[in-house]
Amino acid sequence: MALTPVELAAARLAAAFAEGRPVAPVRDLLGTQDVDAAYAVQQELTRSRVDSGAVVVGRKIGLTSPAVQRQLGVDQPDFGVLFADMDVSAEAEVPSNRLLQPKAEAEIAFVLKEDLADGDLDPAQVRAAVDYAVAALEIVDSRIADWDISLTDTVADNASSGLFVLAERRLTLDEFEPRETVMRLYADDVLVSEGNGAACLGAPLNALAWLARTARDLGDPLRAGQVVLSGALGPMVPAPPGTRIRAEISSLGEVTAAFSEKRDA
């Protein structure tokens, strides 16, 4: 029996992940507008990873910043799955040999204390569900060669997820307002990206509410204890081997990542 377009796209991206090499876009199989099919690919790849022992620890929201949307030529957010082995916060260096075409974004990460599965999922409910927030770096990556992506390409490719780093300083939402944060991101001590909370769908909590509704509609709601990377506060920047990335996010403080010199696996 012939494979479906969703199965073919999943197989192409799985091969890129396993072999450590970028592949052609999957929009030749999915088109550029069929977001449901793209999420079906993402879900198939997620099931495969979970069946192999991977543990889901949260979600990431992508394409929330107008600047990033312009960079990638898309016009709406997306989301992907965070696995435990993507968290490299405790490592001395970000392992560059696990990445293909990495870029870095500064974000706010929310950790939930309540499920977001029932109710209106309005701003008040979403705010109340947050346990605390930390400064974060998302290391985005693409299995699509040369970052030649449409919306369906990035959604299918787990929203171009790579790795992530969380800072240690924790603040509750009584202690700071995410929308009012100001971000500066440095590569090797050179300022390369700036932004603020309003750049993230108007406010990072707006992004969290969007994700809560979207995830529930897709049958896999957000759960207590999960981490949510709420989306970029400014343009993403290249993060090749040997780069040191540092972000300052207002009262949340600093988060840093030193990328290792790449070695062949």
Secondary structure, DSSP 8 states (H G I E B T S, - for coil): ----HHHHHHHHHHHHHHHT--B--SHHHHTTT-HHHHHHHHHHHHHHHHHTT--EEEEEEES-SHHHHHHHT--S-EEEEEEGGGB-TTSSSB-GGG-SS-EEEEEEEEEESS-B-SS---HHHHHHTEEEEEEEEEEE--SBGGG---HHHHHHTGGG--EEEE-S--B-TTT--GGG-EEEEEETTEEEEEEEGGGTTTSHHHHHHHHHHHHHHTT--B-TT-EEEEEESS--EE--TT-EEEEEEGGGEEEEEEB------
